[in-house]
Amino acid sequence: YKTMLFTGISTIFFNVNPLVKIDGYHALTSLLEMPDLREESFHYLGLFFQKHVLRLDVQVPVTTKRRRRIYWIYGPLALAYVGVIMSFIAGVLNNLYHKILPDFAVVLLVASLAFIFKKRVRLVFKTARLLYLDKKEFLMSGAARPRLAALAAALLLLLFVPFSRQTLTSEGVLAPAARLRVEAPEDGQVEAVLAKESDAVHAGDVLVRMSSAAATAAAAESAGDRERSAGAARASRSEGDAGSAYRDERKSESAGVALTGAHARLEKLAVRSPLAGRVLTPRTEDLEHRFVQKGSLLLEVGDCRELVVALPVSERLHDDLRVGAEVTAYVRQRPLEAIHGAVRHIAPAAAGQPGTAAPGVEPSLPGEMPDRFVALAFFPNPGETLRPGSFVRAKIAGPRRSWAARGFRILGRWMRTVFW
C-alpha cells in the first residue's frame, strides 16, 4: 500500500512539475504562449551572465518586459532544480562506488558525472575559452599584474590557510551510557511485571514479582525444624536433661538461621531495579506467568541521563580521530536540532579484525573493504528528552587542515593503499 501510494503521488508530482519538460511544462508553455520557454530562459540568462559578470562582448537579446520577468522567474528555478537533481545523482553514485570500489570511488564519480552531464561540461569549457580569448590581451598587460597578484594571494590563502576543521561523518544508534541486566534470582514463575518499556524507575523499585516453590518449601521446612527443635529443648529442660536441652537449642538456632536465609530468598523474588533509569526491554508483559530459570534475563534498565553512540570510522581516517573531539549529531526525530557531545574512547583494534590464526594455519587476508574503528561518543541528556534506540547522523570534528593539505592527504593515502 505504501509503495503504491508513494509511486502514485510521485508520478503526479513529476507530471505537474513545470521545471522539467513533461506535462506540467507543456501546460505552462501553452498558458504563457512561449513554446521554447526553457531554452529561451537559459539562453537569456547565459548571455546576461557573460555580458554583465564576465564582461564578454556579447549581445543580450532585446525582449519585452513581460518576457524578461518570466525568464528571471523560470530560469533560476529550473537551474536550481537541475542542481538538486545533479546533487542527488552524485550522492547515489558516490555511495555506490564507495561500497563497490572504495579505492577508485572519486575517479569513477568524476568520470560518471562528466559523462552524464557532458553537454553542460562542454558549455562550461566553451565559456571559459571565450573568457580567456576575450581577456587575453588584458591579462598579458602590465595593468593586470596587481589584480592577478591579489587574486593569486587570495587563492593561496584559501588553499593553504586552515580556516575550518575536517569532519568525519558516521552513523549510529543511541544507547544508555550505563546499562544493567535484571536477572531471575531463583527458578520460579513470574507472577507480575510492574514496569513496561520506557517507564522511568528509581533504584530499589520492584520491577517483577516471582514465586518459587523451592524457596517456599525451604522456608516452611526451616520453620518446622525450628519449632520442633525449640519444643524438644523445652521438654529436655523440664526433665532436667541439660545435654539434650543444649543440643536441641543449637538445632533450633541453626534452623532459625536457615529460616532467615529462606526469607531472604523469598524477598529476592520481588526483583528490584539496580539503578535509576528507564526500562529498555520491549514487551515486558510477555513475561507474566512464565517459568524462568535462575540467571535468566528478565529486564534491562539503563541510565538515560547520558547516552552513548558507537560511531564506526574507516581505518583510513583513524589518524584524524582524537579522544575529546567534539561531536555534532542530528536525531531522526528532531532533524533541525543538533545535539552535542564528545569522543571518550576509541577502539584499539578494528571492528572487523580477524582472529589470531592457529598454528600451521595461514592467517586470513585483509578484506577488500577497509576495516572500521569504533569511536564511542557520549551525549548529555539531563531532561531525558532523547530516547535510546534513536538513529543519529554524527559529524566528528577533526583537526584544522587547509584544503590543499586535505587534497594531498587523500592523494597520498590513495597512492599508498592502491599502488604501493
N, C-alpha and C positions, 0 to 999 in steps of 0.2 A: 504493500500500500504506500509506504513512504517513497519507494523508488518510483512508482507511478506518479505520485503527487509531485515529486521533485522534477521528474523529467517533463511532466506537463507544464508546470509553472515555468521551468527554464526555457522550454520551447516557446511559450508565449512571450517571455521576456526578450529572447533573442529575435523573435519575429517582429516585435513592435519597436525594437531598438533602432533609432534612425542613424546611429553612428556607424553602422555597417551597411553594406549595400544589399539589403534584403527588403522584406515587405515594408517595414517601418520607414526605411529610407525612401523607397519609391513613393510611398504615400506622402511624405513630407515634400519631395521634389514636385509632385503633382500639385500640392497645395500652394507651394511658393512659385510654381511655374518656372522652375530652374532645374532642368533635367540633369545637368552636369554640376550639381552643387558641390560635391566632394572635391572633384578635380579643380574646379574654379577657385574654391576656398584655399586649397593647398597651394595652388599656383600664385594666387594673390598674396598670401602670407609669406611665401618663399621669396617673391620679388621684393616685398616690403622689407623683409629682414635683410636681404642682400643690399638694398639701396640705403636704408637708414641706420643699420647696425654695422654691416661690413663695409659700407661706403663704396660699393661697386657701382660701375657705370651701367646701370640697367634702368629700364623704364617700367614703372608701375602702371598697369593699365588704368585708364580713366573710366570710372563707372559711376552709377548713381549712388546717392546717399543710402538708399534702402539696401542695395546690394552690398555696400561696404559694411553696413550694420550686420547683415546676415553672415557675411564672411567672417567677421570678427567674433560672432557668437558661435557659429557652427565649427569653424576651423579649429580653434583651441580645444573645444570639447572633443572633436574627433581625434585630434593629436593626443590628447590625454588618454582617451580610450585605447588608442593604438599602443601607447606606452604601458598601460596596465596589462594589455594582452601580451606584449613582449616580455614584461617582467614575469608574468605567470608562466609563460613557456620557458623562460630562462630558469625559473625556480624548479620546474618539473624536470628539465634536462639535468640541472645541477644535482638534484637528489638522485636521479637515475644513474648518472655517471659516477658519483661518489660511492654508490653501492656496488656497481659492477666493476669499474676500473678506477679506483681512487687515485692511482699514481698518475693517470693521464686525464683526470676529470676536467682540469682547467683547459687543456689543449682541445679536448673534444668539445667542450662547451663553446669555446670561441669559434671553432670551425663550424659547428652546427648552427650557431646564431648567424654567422656570416653567410652560410648557405641559405638559410630560411629567409633572411631579410637582405638578400643580395641586392635587390633593387634600391633599397634605402641606403645601403652601404655605398653603392655606386654614386648615388646622389650626393652623399657627404663628400666623397673624394672629388667629385666633379666641382662642387662648390669650393672646396679647399684649393683646387688647382686654379680656378678662376680668381680666387682671392690672392693667390701667390703671383699670378701673372699681372694682376692689376696693381699690386703693391710692390712689385719687384724693384722698380726704379727708386721708389721712396726708401725701401729697406736698404738699398745699396748706398744711399746718400748719407752725408755726414749728419744731417738734421735728425735722422732716425736713431743714431747711436745712443744718445741719452735715454730715449724711450726703450730701446732694446736692452740696454744695460739694466734699467729699472725693472723691466719685465723678467729678465734673466734672474735678477736678485730675488724678486718675488717668487719665481718658480723654485729657486734653490731653497728659499725659506720654507716654502710649502712642502718640499720633498724631504728636507733634511732636519727640520726642527720638529721634535716630538710634541706636537700640540695635544694629542689625545692618547688615551690608553687603548691598547689592544684588548679585545674582548674574546672570550671563549664561550661559545653557545652550547648548551646542553639541555636535556630534558630529564624529568624525574617525577617521583610521586612523594608527597609529603607524608611523614610518619612521625609519631611521637619520639622525642629525644630519649625519654625513659619509658620502658615498656616491660611489664611483668606478666608472667603466666599465673593463673589461678588454677590449681590442680586439686583433684579429689583426694582428701586425706585418708579415706578408707574405701574398701569395696562396699558399695551400697547403692541405694536408689535415690535419684533426685526427686525430692518431693515438690519443691517450688523454686522458681527462678525469679528473683525480686528486682533484677536490673535488665534493661534492654539496651540494644545498641545505641550509642551516643549519649546515654544517660550519664550525668555528672554524679560522681560518687566521692565520698570522703574516706580517708583512711580509717578502717575499722567497720565500715558499713557492711551489713550482711548482704551478700550477693546471691547465695544459693543455700537452700536448706536441704539436707540429706538425711536419710535414715540408714542405719546399718544393723542388720540382725546380729552380726558377730559382736559389735560393740555393746549392743543392748544386752545380749546374753552374758557377756563378760561382766558387765556391771551388776546384773542380777545374781550371778554366781558369787561374785566377791561380797555382795551384801549378805547373801545367805551364809557364806563361810564366816563372816564377821559375827553374825548373830549367833550361830552355833558355837563358835569359839567363846564368845562372851558368856553364853549360858552355861557352857561346860566349866568355865573359870569360876562362876558364881557357885555352882554345885560343889566344886572341889574345895572352895573356901569354907562352905558350910559344913563339909565333912572333915575339915582340918587337914586336908591333903595339900600341903604347901607346894610340893614339887609339881603336882598336876595342875594346880592353880596357876603357877608361874608359866608352865608350858602352854596352857590354854590362853593366858593373857598375851603371850608373844604371838601366838597364832592369830588372835583377834587383831592385834596391831598390824601384823602383816596383811591380813585381809582388808583392813582399813586403808592401808597404803595402796593395795591393788584396786580398791573401790575408788580412791581418789584419781588414780590413773585412768580407770574406766570412765569416770565422769569427765575427765579432761578430753578423752577420745570423743565422748558424746558432744561436748561443747564445740569441738573442732568440726563437727558435722554442720554447724552453722558457719559456712565458708565466708570469710570476710575479705574486704579489699585490702591489699597490702600498701596502697598509696592512694593519694588523692588524684583524681583524673577523670577519664571518661572510658566507658566500656567500648571496646573495639570489635568484639565478636558479633557477627551478624546472626540473626535468627536465634537468639538465646532461648526463646520459648520452646524450641525443638528439644531441649534437654529434659524437660519435665517428664517424670515417670519413666525415665530410662535408668537401666542399671549400668554403673560405670565402675571401672577398676581403679584401685589406688594409683595415683600418679597421672591419671587421665586428665587431659586439658578440659577445663570447664569454660573459662572465660579468659580474655586478655584485657588488661587495664593499662592505659597509657596516660602519662602526664603530658597534657596538650598545651601547657603554658610555654613550651618551647618545642618547635618542630624541626625535623632534620630531613634532608633530601639527599639521596645518593646520585651524584652527577657524573656519568661516565665521560671521560675526555680522552681523545686519541693520544696514543703514545708519542706521536709526532709533536704534540703541543704540550708534552709533560713539562718541558723546561719553563713554560710560561705560567705554570701553576705555583702558587705560593700559599702557605698557611697564613691565614689572616686576610686574604684577599677579599675585597668586597664583592657581594653577590646581589644582583638585582633580578627579581623573578616576577613573573606575571601568572596568576592563578586563572584557570579557565573560567571560574565563576565570576571573577572580577577582572576582566581583561584590561580595563583602563586604570587600575590602581596597582602600583608596584609595591612589592614587599622587599625589605632589605635585610640581609644577613651577612654572614662571613664564613669562609672556609676554615675549619678547625682541624681537619685531618685529611691526609692524602694516603691512599693505599700504597704500601711499599712494593707491591708487585701487581702486574696486570691482571685484570679480572679473568681473562681467558687463557692464562698461562697454563701449559700442560704440566701434568705431574712428573715427578722425577722418574727417569727410566730405570727399569730393573736391570740388574747385572746381566750382561750378554744381550741386551735388547737395545736396538738403535733408538735414540731419542726422537721424539716427534718433531717434524719440520714445522717452522713457523707458518701460520695461516696466510692466505692471500690478503685478507683484510687486516689492517693494523689493529693491534691489541688496544685495550682501553684501560686507563687507570680511573679509579673511583675516588672522587673528592666528596667529602661529607660537609655540606653547608648547613648551618644552623640558623633558624629564624625565630626571633622572639614572638610570642603570641600571648601577651598578657590578658587580653579580653577573650581569648579562645574563639575569635571570630573565624579563624581558619580551622578547617576540619581535616583530620588525617584522611589519606586516600585521594586528595585533590591533585590533579595533574598540573605541573608547572613547567614553564619555559624560562630558563635562567641564563643570565649573562654574567660570567666571572670576569672581574676586572683584572687584566694582566698588567705588565709593566708598560711604561710610556715608551713608544717607539715611533720614529718617523716613518712616513710612507715608503721612503727609499729603503730603510732598514728592513721593513716588513717584506718588501719585494725581494731583497737579496736573501733574506732568511728562507723564504718559500722556494726561490730558485736553487739555493744551496742545498736545502733539505731534499728537494726533488732530484737533484743531480746525485747526491749521496745514496739515496734509497733506491733509485731506479738504475742508474748507470754504473755506480761504484759497487 
